[in-house]
Amino acid sequence: MAVTGTDVRGRILNAVSSKPGIHMRELGRTVVLSLSGVAHHLHVLEEEGLVVGLSDGYYRRFFPSHLVLKPEARRLDNADRQLLAECRRTPSLAIILSLAVDGPLTHREIGHRLRKSKGTVSYHLSRLVDAGLVNMDRGSAEGTYALADPKRAVSVLVTFSTSLRDRLDGFARLWLALRP
């Protein structure tokens, strides 16, 4: 039995809907299709306006075009997609969650919580700052980092917590290990 393009596109749409912000290689593994096949079908889906692609500098991540933030009853915009794309990176998600829960933190405090090297923390903080998701206040000697829009971050995290479950579980274990 031959598989038609619409069957494959349906599987791709389902995967993108269940994991907004998925990148092409992960999508290929999920729907069991070559990268060139995934690229072709994603191009068609983008042309039809069913999928939106967003580059995060290393990956092109894909989102259903019809996503709505339920608490606010509004469609996702590029800032929401950028936030969700960064949440697909476990250290970035840990930073975003730490800042959402405890407010502004220093580089050292974030590094201690994540148990990551100074370079790793710097890399992810710079990505978040460059994306406009986190602001750095240079008022103190070390500087503090805070979410640029905490309400937006919490809304996106709450809405998509089920699709971020694999990332959130790891963060929850880390969070519990850090608490006395």
Residue frames as a rotation matrix with the C-alpha (Angstrom) as fourth column:
MET 1
0.583 0.812 0.000 0.00
0.812 -0.583 0.000 0.00
0.000 0.000 -1.000 0.00
ALA 2
-0.323 -0.712 0.624 1.50
0.692 -0.627 -0.357 3.34
0.645 0.317 0.695 -1.05
VAL 3
-0.052 0.222 -0.974 1.62
0.843 -0.513 -0.162 6.22
-0.536 -0.829 -0.160 1.38
THR 4
0.394 0.258 0.882 0.31
0.766 -0.623 -0.160 9.45
0.508 0.739 -0.442 -0.08
GLY 5
-0.586 -0.658 0.473 1.73
0.365 -0.735 -0.571 12.90
0.724 -0.162 0.671 0.60
THR 6
0.035 0.670 0.741 -1.37
-0.539 -0.612 0.579 13.89
0.842 -0.419 0.340 2.54
ASP 7
0.813 0.184 -0.552 -0.94
0.282 0.706 0.650 10.90
0.509 -0.684 0.522 4.90
VAL 8
-0.115 -0.948 -0.296 2.63
0.910 0.019 -0.413 11.96
0.398 -0.316 0.861 5.58
ARG 9
-0.583 -0.069 0.810 1.60
-0.009 -0.996 -0.092 15.58
0.813 -0.061 0.580 5.98
GLY 10
0.541 0.824 0.168 -1.09
-0.288 -0.005 0.957 14.53
0.790 -0.566 0.235 8.43
ARG 11
0.600 -0.413 -0.685 1.52
0.743 0.605 0.287 12.69
0.296 -0.681 0.670 10.51
ILE 12
-0.518 -0.819 0.245 3.82
0.686 -0.569 -0.453 15.73
0.511 -0.067 0.857 10.35
LEU 13
-0.199 0.535 0.821 0.98
-0.305 -0.830 0.467 18.07
0.931 -0.157 0.328 11.40
ASN 14
0.809 0.497 -0.315 0.13
0.088 0.427 0.900 15.78
0.581 -0.756 0.301 14.32
ALA 15
0.194 -0.829 -0.525 3.77
0.950 0.292 -0.112 15.71
0.246 -0.477 0.844 15.44
VAL 16
-0.661 -0.420 0.622 4.12
0.343 -0.906 -0.247 19.49
0.667 0.050 0.743 15.15
SER 17
0.174 0.821 0.543 0.85
-0.352 -0.463 0.813 20.00
0.920 -0.333 0.208 17.04
SER 18
0.851 0.174 -0.496 1.87
0.329 0.559 0.761 17.66
0.409 -0.811 0.418 19.85
LYS 19
0.223 -0.838 -0.498 5.36
0.854 -0.078 0.514 19.17
-0.469 -0.540 0.699 20.17
PRO 20
0.949 0.115 0.292 5.29
0.255 -0.825 -0.504 22.81
0.183 0.553 -0.813 19.06
GLY 21
0.616 -0.788 0.016 8.84
-0.754 -0.584 0.301 23.98
-0.228 -0.197 -0.953 18.43
ILE 22
0.574 -0.387 0.722 10.04
0.255 0.922 0.292 20.61
-0.778 0.017 0.628 17.15
HIS 23
-0.026 -0.639 -0.769 13.01
-0.750 -0.496 0.438 20.78
-0.661 0.588 -0.467 14.78
MET 24
0.365 0.291 -0.884 13.34
-0.915 0.285 -0.285 18.98
0.169 0.913 0.370 11.47
ARG 25
-0.558 -0.641 -0.527 15.66
-0.533 0.764 -0.365 16.15
0.636 0.077 -0.768 12.55
GLU 26
-0.866 0.311 0.392 13.48
-0.252 0.407 -0.878 15.30
-0.433 -0.859 -0.274 15.55
LEU 27
0.120 0.946 -0.301 10.43
-0.794 -0.090 -0.602 15.50
-0.596 0.311 0.740 13.30
GLY 28
0.014 -0.208 -0.978 12.05
-0.853 0.507 -0.120 13.05
0.521 0.837 -0.170 10.87
ARG 29
-0.922 -0.367 -0.119 12.70
-0.236 0.780 -0.580 10.61
0.306 -0.507 -0.806 13.72
THR 30
-0.598 0.753 0.276 9.13
-0.410 0.009 -0.912 11.02
-0.689 -0.658 0.303 15.00
VAL 31
0.442 0.843 -0.307 7.36
-0.681 0.092 -0.727 10.41
-0.584 0.530 0.615 11.69
VAL 32
0.020 -0.560 0.828 10.06
0.221 0.810 0.543 8.02
-0.975 0.172 0.140 10.37
LEU 33
0.895 0.220 0.388 10.89
0.432 -0.212 -0.876 9.95
-0.111 0.952 -0.285 7.23
SER 34
-0.054 -0.970 0.239 14.10
0.993 -0.076 -0.085 11.14
0.101 0.232 0.967 5.60
LEU 35
-0.312 -0.138 -0.940 15.19
0.458 -0.889 -0.022 14.74
-0.832 -0.437 0.340 6.14
SER 36
-0.992 -0.041 -0.121 14.63
-0.085 -0.497 0.863 15.55
-0.095 0.867 0.490 2.47
GLY 37
-0.459 0.886 -0.065 11.10
0.621 0.372 0.689 14.12
0.635 0.277 -0.722 2.71
VAL 38
0.048 0.430 -0.901 10.38
0.939 -0.328 -0.107 16.09
-0.342 -0.841 -0.420 5.88
ALA 39
-0.675 -0.384 -0.629 11.78
0.200 -0.917 0.345 19.26
-0.710 0.107 0.696 4.27
HIS 40
-0.918 0.358 0.169 9.56
0.146 -0.091 0.985 18.81
0.369 0.929 0.032 1.21
HIS 41
-0.115 0.955 -0.272 6.38
0.807 0.250 0.536 18.24
0.580 -0.157 -0.800 3.18
LEU 42
-0.076 0.040 -0.996 7.14
0.804 -0.588 -0.085 21.07
-0.590 -0.808 0.013 5.63
HIS 43
-0.937 -0.274 -0.216 7.66
0.087 -0.782 0.617 23.41
-0.338 0.559 0.757 2.68
VAL 44
-0.609 0.783 0.126 4.22
0.324 0.101 0.941 22.45
0.724 0.613 -0.315 1.31
LEU 45
0.113 0.675 -0.729 2.62
0.970 0.084 0.228 22.85
0.215 -0.733 -0.645 4.76
GLU 46
-0.439 -0.326 -0.837 4.24
0.538 -0.842 0.045 26.28
-0.719 -0.430 0.545 5.19
GLU 47
-0.993 0.088 0.083 3.03
0.029 -0.495 0.868 27.33
0.117 0.865 0.489 1.72
GLU 48
-0.277 0.953 -0.121 -0.49
0.506 0.251 0.825 26.26
0.817 0.168 -0.552 2.69
GLY 49
-0.254 0.117 0.960 -0.25
-0.547 -0.836 -0.043 28.31
0.798 -0.536 0.277 5.89
LEU 50
0.718 0.570 -0.399 -0.69
-0.057 0.619 0.783 25.32
0.694 -0.540 0.477 8.21
VAL 51
0.537 -0.657 -0.528 2.79
0.839 0.353 0.414 25.43
-0.086 -0.666 0.741 9.74
VAL 52
0.906 -0.344 0.247 5.08
-0.305 -0.934 -0.184 28.30
0.294 0.091 -0.951 10.72
GLY 53
0.467 -0.830 -0.305 8.86
0.800 0.544 -0.255 27.85
0.377 -0.125 0.918 10.77
LEU 54
0.926 -0.232 0.298 11.16
-0.329 -0.883 0.335 29.90
0.186 -0.408 -0.894 12.98
SER 55
0.296 -0.901 -0.318 14.95
0.350 0.412 -0.841 29.76
0.889 0.137 0.438 13.06
ASP 56
0.995 0.000 -0.104 16.59
0.099 -0.292 0.951 29.88
-0.031 -0.956 -0.291 16.47
GLY 57
0.459 -0.879 -0.130 20.10
-0.857 -0.476 0.198 30.24
-0.236 0.020 -0.972 15.07
TYR 58
-0.670 -0.690 0.273 20.88
-0.608 0.722 0.331 26.53
-0.426 0.056 -0.903 14.92
TYR 59
-0.731 0.512 0.451 17.58
0.566 0.824 -0.019 24.81
-0.381 0.242 -0.892 14.22
ARG 60
-0.713 0.700 0.038 14.51
-0.518 -0.563 0.644 25.70
0.473 0.439 0.764 12.25
ARG 61
-0.899 0.433 0.064 11.63
0.202 0.540 -0.817 24.94
-0.388 -0.722 -0.573 14.59
PHE 62
-0.755 0.654 0.040 8.06
-0.011 -0.074 0.997 24.40
0.655 0.753 0.064 13.51
PHE 63
-0.817 0.573 -0.062 4.71
-0.029 -0.150 -0.988 25.38
-0.576 -0.806 0.139 15.02
PRO 64
-0.257 0.822 0.508 1.10
0.966 0.236 0.107 24.91
-0.032 0.518 -0.855 13.94
SER 65
-0.809 -0.092 0.581 -0.12
0.260 -0.942 0.212 28.26
0.528 0.322 0.786 12.64
HIS 66
0.063 0.971 0.229 -3.41
-0.006 -0.229 0.973 28.00
0.998 -0.063 -0.008 14.55
LEU 67
-0.357 -0.237 -0.903 -1.99
0.815 0.393 -0.426 27.75
0.456 -0.888 0.053 18.10
VAL 68
0.273 0.522 0.808 -3.81
-0.110 -0.818 0.565 29.83
0.956 -0.244 -0.166 20.68
LEU 69
-0.887 -0.458 -0.057 -2.75
0.054 0.020 -0.998 30.76
0.459 -0.889 0.007 24.21
LYS 70
-0.187 0.924 -0.334 -5.83
0.684 0.366 0.631 29.68
0.705 -0.110 -0.700 26.12
PRO 71
-0.197 0.183 -0.963 -5.53
0.908 -0.338 -0.249 31.94
-0.371 -0.923 -0.099 29.18
GLU 72
-0.566 -0.106 -0.817 -5.34
-0.004 -0.991 0.131 35.01
-0.824 0.077 0.561 26.94
ALA 73
0.378 0.747 0.547 -7.38
0.521 0.316 -0.793 33.67
-0.765 0.585 -0.270 24.00
ARG 74
0.615 -0.246 -0.749 -4.87
-0.647 -0.701 -0.301 34.97
-0.451 0.670 -0.590 21.48
ARG 75
0.951 -0.305 -0.053 -2.82
0.184 0.694 -0.696 33.37
0.249 0.652 0.716 18.75
LEU 76
0.390 -0.899 -0.201 0.89
0.637 0.105 0.763 32.79
-0.665 -0.426 0.614 19.25
ASP 77
0.951 -0.230 -0.206 3.08
-0.309 -0.720 -0.622 35.49
-0.005 0.655 -0.756 17.81
ASN 78
0.481 -0.830 -0.284 6.79
0.020 0.334 -0.942 35.27
0.877 0.447 0.177 16.95
ALA 79
-0.236 -0.550 0.801 7.82
-0.818 -0.333 -0.469 36.28
0.525 -0.766 -0.371 20.49
ASP 80
0.474 0.486 0.734 5.79
-0.792 0.600 0.113 33.36
-0.386 -0.635 0.669 21.88
ARG 81
0.969 -0.128 -0.211 7.29
-0.022 0.806 -0.592 31.00
0.246 0.578 0.778 19.30
GLN 82
0.124 -0.982 0.143 10.80
-0.344 -0.177 -0.922 32.22
0.931 0.065 -0.359 20.12
LEU 83
-0.108 -0.081 0.991 10.17
-0.994 -0.026 -0.111 31.61
0.034 -0.996 -0.078 23.82
LEU 84
0.773 0.469 0.427 8.80
-0.483 0.872 -0.084 28.13
-0.411 -0.141 0.901 23.12
ALA 85
0.757 -0.573 -0.314 11.74
-0.053 0.425 -0.903 27.36
0.652 0.700 0.292 20.83
GLU 86
-0.196 -0.867 0.459 14.20
-0.648 -0.237 -0.724 28.31
0.736 -0.439 -0.515 23.58
CYS 87
0.192 0.352 0.916 12.26
-0.941 0.332 0.069 26.16
-0.280 -0.875 0.394 26.04
ARG 88
0.947 0.081 -0.311 13.19
-0.209 0.891 -0.403 23.17
0.245 0.446 0.861 23.86
ARG 89
-0.058 -0.991 -0.117 16.77
-0.067 0.121 -0.990 23.66
0.996 -0.050 -0.074 25.15
THR 90
0.417 0.307 -0.855 16.90
0.705 0.485 0.518 22.18
0.574 -0.819 -0.014 28.64
PRO 91
-0.495 -0.620 -0.609 19.35
0.866 -0.412 -0.285 24.72
-0.074 -0.668 0.741 30.15
SER 92
-0.872 0.230 0.432 17.39
-0.058 -0.925 0.374 27.64
0.486 0.301 0.820 28.66
LEU 93
0.155 0.971 -0.183 14.15
0.082 0.172 0.982 26.21
0.984 -0.168 -0.053 30.06
ALA 94
0.143 -0.170 -0.975 15.79
0.950 0.299 0.088 25.84
0.276 -0.939 0.205 33.47
ILE 95
-0.876 -0.473 -0.097 16.90
0.483 -0.853 -0.197 29.48
0.011 -0.220 0.975 33.37
ILE 96
-0.570 0.731 0.376 13.44
-0.228 -0.580 0.782 30.67
0.789 0.360 0.497 32.28
LEU 97
0.353 0.729 -0.587 11.72
0.389 0.456 0.800 28.65
0.851 -0.511 -0.122 35.00
SER 98
-0.236 -0.526 -0.817 14.19
0.969 -0.058 -0.242 29.84
0.080 -0.849 0.523 37.67
LEU 99
-0.980 -0.148 0.133 13.61
0.151 -0.989 0.011 33.47
0.130 0.031 0.991 36.70
ALA 100
-0.256 0.960 0.113 9.82
-0.153 -0.156 0.976 32.94
0.954 0.233 0.187 36.56
VAL 101
0.387 0.416 -0.823 9.75
0.646 0.515 0.564 31.41
0.658 -0.750 -0.069 40.04
ASP 102
0.218 -0.424 -0.879 12.32
0.941 -0.148 0.305 33.50
-0.260 -0.893 0.367 41.91
GLY 103
0.964 0.165 -0.209 12.60
0.111 -0.962 -0.249 36.68
-0.243 0.217 -0.945 39.88
PRO 104
0.689 -0.721 -0.074 15.92
-0.520 -0.421 -0.743 38.35
0.504 0.550 -0.665 39.09
LEU 105
0.861 -0.492 0.126 19.04
0.275 0.661 0.698 36.24
-0.427 -0.567 0.705 39.68
THR 106
0.308 -0.848 -0.432 22.76
-0.785 -0.483 0.388 36.75
-0.538 0.219 -0.814 39.18
HIS 107
0.291 -0.338 -0.895 24.87
-0.748 0.502 -0.433 34.71
0.596 0.796 -0.107 36.78
ARG 108
-0.749 -0.655 0.101 26.42
-0.544 0.520 -0.658 32.91
0.379 -0.547 -0.746 39.74
GLU 109
-0.392 0.692 0.607 23.02
-0.626 0.283 -0.727 32.03
-0.674 -0.665 0.322 41.25
ILE 110
0.607 0.607 -0.514 21.80
-0.782 0.339 -0.524 30.67
-0.144 0.719 0.680 37.92
GLY 111
-0.048 -0.733 -0.679 24.99
-0.677 0.523 -0.517 28.64
0.734 0.435 -0.522 37.47
HIS 112
-0.819 -0.231 0.526 24.63
-0.570 0.443 -0.692 27.20
-0.073 -0.866 -0.495 40.96
ARG 113
0.038 0.940 0.339 21.01
-0.685 0.271 -0.676 26.17
-0.727 -0.207 0.655 40.34
LEU 114
0.734 0.270 -0.623 21.73
-0.675 0.393 -0.625 24.59
0.076 0.879 0.471 36.97
ARG 115
0.453 -0.689 0.566 24.99
-0.110 0.587 0.802 22.98
-0.885 -0.426 0.190 38.09
LYS 116
0.792 -0.204 0.576 26.48
0.608 0.176 -0.774 23.97
0.056 0.963 0.263 34.76
SER 117
-0.249 -0.962 -0.110 29.79
0.949 -0.265 0.172 25.59
-0.194 -0.062 0.979 33.89
LYS 118
-0.135 0.115 -0.984 30.07
0.175 -0.975 -0.138 29.36
-0.975 -0.191 0.112 33.71
GLY 119
-0.892 -0.279 -0.357 30.50
-0.291 -0.250 0.923 29.10
-0.347 0.927 0.142 29.92
THR 120
-0.725 0.681 0.105 27.35
0.635 0.601 0.486 27.04
0.268 0.419 -0.868 29.46
VAL 121
0.054 0.744 -0.666 25.32
0.841 -0.394 -0.372 29.45
-0.539 -0.540 -0.647 31.58
SER 122
-0.381 -0.277 -0.882 26.79
-0.109 -0.934 0.340 32.43
-0.918 0.225 0.325 29.69
TYR 123
-0.999 -0.006 0.054 25.95
0.052 0.207 0.977 30.85
-0.017 0.978 -0.207 26.35
HIS 124
-0.384 0.923 0.003 22.31
0.883 0.366 0.295 30.22
0.271 0.116 -0.956 27.22
LEU 125
0.091 0.380 -0.921 21.87
0.628 -0.739 -0.242 33.58
-0.772 -0.556 -0.306 28.95
SER 126
-0.674 -0.387 -0.629 23.30
-0.186 -0.735 0.652 35.37
-0.715 0.556 0.423 25.91
ARG 127
-0.870 0.443 0.218 20.88
0.408 0.396 0.823 33.48
0.278 0.805 -0.525 23.64
LEU 128
-0.023 0.922 -0.385 17.96
0.999 0.011 -0.032 34.50
-0.025 -0.386 -0.922 25.87
VAL 129
-0.081 -0.086 -0.993 19.13
0.303 -0.951 0.057 38.11
-0.950 -0.296 0.103 26.05
ASP 130
-0.919 -0.327 -0.221 19.69
-0.113 -0.318 0.941 38.30
-0.378 0.890 0.256 22.27
ALA 131
-0.655 0.740 0.153 16.19
0.637 0.432 0.638 36.88
0.406 0.515 -0.755 21.71
GLY 132
-0.586 0.415 0.696 14.74
-0.416 -0.891 0.181 39.60
0.695 -0.183 0.695 23.95
LEU 133
0.289 0.718 -0.633 13.37
0.201 0.601 0.773 37.05
0.936 -0.350 0.030 26.42
VAL 134
0.476 -0.259 -0.840 15.66
0.877 0.066 0.476 38.00
-0.068 -0.964 0.259 29.32
ASN 135
0.721 -0.267 0.639 16.99
-0.072 -0.947 -0.314 41.41
0.689 0.180 -0.702 30.35
MET 136
0.041 -0.768 -0.639 20.27
0.924 0.272 -0.268 42.03
0.379 -0.579 0.721 32.10
ASP 137
0.939 0.203 0.278 20.44
0.065 -0.897 0.437 44.79
0.338 -0.392 -0.856 34.70
ARG 138
0.111 -0.990 -0.084 24.03
0.598 0.134 -0.790 45.96
0.794 0.038 0.607 35.08
GLY 139
0.589 0.236 0.773 23.15
-0.318 -0.812 0.489 48.02
0.743 -0.533 -0.403 38.17
SER 140
0.890 -0.302 0.342 24.95
-0.254 0.295 0.921 45.71
-0.378 -0.907 0.186 40.58
ALA 141
-0.015 -0.996 -0.085 28.58
-0.782 -0.041 0.622 44.60
-0.623 0.075 -0.779 40.45
GLU 142
-0.703 -0.259 0.662 27.70
0.045 0.913 0.405 41.18
-0.710 0.314 -0.630 38.99
GLY 143
-0.684 0.550 -0.478 24.51
-0.700 -0.312 0.642 42.13
0.204 0.774 0.599 37.14
THR 144
-0.514 0.602 0.612 21.15
-0.132 0.649 -0.749 40.43
-0.848 -0.466 -0.254 37.44
TYR 145
-0.950 0.258 -0.176 18.98
-0.118 0.227 0.967 38.70
0.289 0.939 -0.185 34.89
ALA 146
-0.486 0.868 0.106 15.20
-0.159 0.031 -0.987 38.87
-0.860 -0.496 0.123 34.76
LEU 147
-0.319 0.484 0.815 12.50
0.885 0.460 0.073 37.78
-0.339 0.745 -0.575 32.35
ALA 148
-0.990 -0.032 0.136 11.60
0.094 -0.875 0.475 40.55
0.104 0.483 0.870 29.93
ASP 149
-0.291 0.954 0.076 7.92
-0.812 -0.288 0.507 39.61
0.505 0.086 0.859 30.08
PRO 150
-0.921 -0.159 0.356 7.20
-0.353 0.727 -0.589 37.24
-0.165 -0.668 -0.725 33.00
LYS 151
-0.052 0.983 0.175 3.45
-0.554 0.117 -0.825 37.14
-0.831 -0.140 0.538 32.31
ARG 152
0.438 0.149 -0.886 4.05
-0.888 0.225 -0.401 35.98
0.139 0.963 0.231 28.72
ALA 153
-0.559 -0.757 -0.340 6.61
-0.665 0.653 -0.362 33.38
0.496 0.024 -0.868 29.85
VAL 154
-0.768 0.323 0.553 4.27
-0.332 0.538 -0.775 31.90
-0.547 -0.779 -0.306 32.45
SER 155
0.271 0.932 -0.240 1.36
-0.699 0.019 -0.714 31.87
-0.661 0.361 0.657 30.00
VAL 156
0.239 -0.266 -0.934 3.40
-0.858 0.392 -0.331 30.01
0.455 0.880 -0.135 27.35
LEU 157
-0.790 -0.613 -0.012 4.85
-0.522 0.683 -0.510 27.58
0.321 -0.396 -0.860 29.91
VAL 158
-0.486 0.696 0.529 1.43
-0.418 0.346 -0.840 26.78
-0.767 -0.629 0.123 31.38
THR 159
0.443 0.722 -0.532 -0.19
-0.804 0.057 -0.592 26.36
-0.397 0.690 0.606 27.96
PHE 160
0.500 -0.313 -0.807 2.53
-0.612 0.532 -0.585 24.07
0.613 0.787 0.074 26.60
SER 161
-0.019 -0.539 0.842 3.62
-0.967 0.224 0.122 22.26
-0.255 -0.812 -0.525 29.75
THR 162
0.642 0.289 0.710 2.45
-0.207 0.957 -0.203 18.90
-0.738 -0.016 0.674 28.40
SER 163
0.946 -0.321 0.047 4.56
0.134 0.252 -0.958 19.23
0.296 0.913 0.281 25.24
LEU 164
0.185 -0.912 0.366 7.56
-0.646 -0.393 -0.655 20.26
0.741 -0.115 -0.662 27.39
ARG 165
0.901 0.307 0.307 7.07
-0.426 0.493 0.759 17.40
0.082 -0.814 0.575 29.85
ASP 166
0.685 -0.699 -0.205 10.34
0.636 0.711 -0.298 15.64
0.354 0.074 0.932 28.95
ARG 167
-0.211 -0.760 0.614 12.22
0.246 -0.650 -0.720 18.88
0.946 -0.001 0.324 29.61
LEU 168
0.212 0.395 0.894 10.20
-0.690 -0.587 0.423 19.79
0.692 -0.707 0.148 32.72
ASP 169
0.956 0.137 -0.260 10.73
0.051 0.793 0.607 16.41
0.289 -0.594 0.751 34.38
GLY 170
0.164 -0.976 -0.142 14.49
0.805 0.216 -0.552 16.84
0.570 -0.023 0.821 34.20
PHE 171
-0.363 -0.255 0.896 14.22
-0.141 -0.936 -0.323 20.37
0.921 -0.243 0.304 35.55
ALA 172
0.627 0.663 0.408 11.95
-0.531 -0.018 0.847 19.22
0.569 -0.748 0.341 38.39
ARG 173
0.759 -0.425 -0.493 14.53
0.579 0.787 0.213 16.62
0.298 -0.447 0.843 39.45
LEU 174
-0.299 -0.897 0.327 17.24
0.620 -0.442 -0.648 19.30
0.726 0.009 0.688 39.37
TRP 175
-0.064 0.365 0.929 15.06
-0.421 -0.854 0.307 21.73
0.905 -0.372 0.208 41.33
LEU 176
0.899 0.438 -0.021 14.34
-0.194 0.442 0.876 19.15
0.393 -0.783 0.482 44.04
ALA 177
0.426 -0.822 -0.378 18.02
0.814 0.531 -0.238 18.28
0.396 -0.206 0.895 44.31
LEU 178
-0.443 -0.627 0.640 18.87
0.346 -0.779 -0.523 21.95
0.827 -0.010 0.562 44.92
ARG 179
0.314 0.645 0.697 16.25
-0.477 -0.528 0.703 22.55
0.821 -0.553 0.141 47.57
PRO 180
-0.687 -0.607 0.400 17.33
-0.635 0.232 -0.737 21.87
0.354 -0.760 -0.545 51.20
